[in-house]
Amino acid sequence: MLLCDIGNTHFHFWENGKISHILPKSLHKKMFDQEIYYISVNAAHEKLLNKLFKTTYDLESIIHLPTRYRGLGVDRKAACLCVSDGVIVDVGSAITIDVMSGGEHQGGYILPGFNEMLASYTRISPALQGHINFGLEPNVLPSNTKDAIAYGVLKSTILTIQNTIGTKKAYFTGGDGKYLAKFFAQAIYDETLVFRGMRISIERALQKRRQQQGIQSQTKERA
């Protein structure tokens, strides 16, 4: 089975436990010749996938998560399906934080991704150009501008997320999730979180179909 999580920056593919991250400009029709089951948060990238590959299936309609949150992204729903209790942190173009308790979604919020935060500094002044130094110790005040920018981005993000996590388990995923997770003692990094949620939804849909077919078969036999 070939799964695809279409993001704002990359196409993320899962096949037999192997994950690959492909930029839109690098995607071509000879890469895959099997059915592709996908979710998407980017309409333009979704259109590209459907143009390049003949047999694709959008899983959004079968991914169900108990929640009162309106407008919850399908990728966030998929990730949350894998966690009954805990906090899910997806670190990509944006950083999403969702809280699960007793198998139900309690709510969540969105922070700018690291690249967007860095870009905001350059909009203030061209002199404020920096990068994220994940080796930076966020408990030590910086002594130069580049580290000061990285410190501001990391510290504000870490403290906000830590306030939400508290003593709960935290599940990190996404492109920069592995690096951010190291600042949290109770963090678990799982690159497959969204894909596991997609597989759970597919299995539930198949099980429901089998049950419906069984009911129809019994009805015919009785008739």
Residue, then its C-alpha position, 0 to 999 in steps of 0.5 A: m500500500l502506498l500512502c501520501d501525506i500532501g503538505n505545503t512544502h513536500f509530498h510525504f510518501w509511506e510504502n512498506g514502512k519506508i518514508s520519503h519526502i519529495l518536493p513538488k518539482s521533483l515529483h514525476k509520473k514514473m516514480f509510482d505505478q500503484e494506487i495512491y491513498y492520500i490526504s492533503v492540506n494543499a489544493a495545488h499539490e493535490k491537483l499535481l498528484n492527481k494529474l501525474f498519477k491515474t489511480t489516486y484516492d482521497l481518504e479525507s471522507i473516512i478519517h473521523l475524529p471525535t472533536r468540537y474543533r471546527g476546521l481541524g486539518v485532515d493531517r491533524k485528525a490522522a495523527c490524533l487517531c493514534v493517541s488516546d491520551g497525550v499531546i500531539v505536536d506536528v512541526g512543519s510549515a506550521i507547528t500544530i499542537d493538539v490535546m487528546s484525552g480518553g480518545e477524544h480531541q480536546g482542542g488545539y492551536i497553531l504556531p508559525g513554523f520555524n522558517e516563518m518565524l525567522a522570516s518575520y525577523t528579516r521583515i523587521s530588519p535585513a540585519l536580523q537574519g538567522h537560522i535555527n541552531f538546535g544545539l543552542e542551550p535555551n537556558v543560557l542567554p545568547s551573546n550574539t545576534k544570530d543566537a539571540i534570534a534562534y533563542g527567541v524562536l526556540k524559547s517562545t515555542i518551547l515554553t508555549i508547548q511545555n505549558t500545554i504538555g505539563t505532565k502528559k505524554a507528548y508525541f512529536t512528528g513532522g520535519d523538524g519534530k525530531y529536533l524540537a522533541k529533544f527539548f522535552a523530557q517526556a517526548i516521543y518522536d514518531e515520523t509515522l504518526v500521520f500514516r498510522g492514522m491513515r491506515i487506522s482509518i482505512e482498516r475501519a472503513l474496510q471493517k465497516r464495509r465487511q459488516q454491511q456486506g454481512i448484514q446484506s448477505q443475511t438479509k438476502e438469505r432470510a428473504 
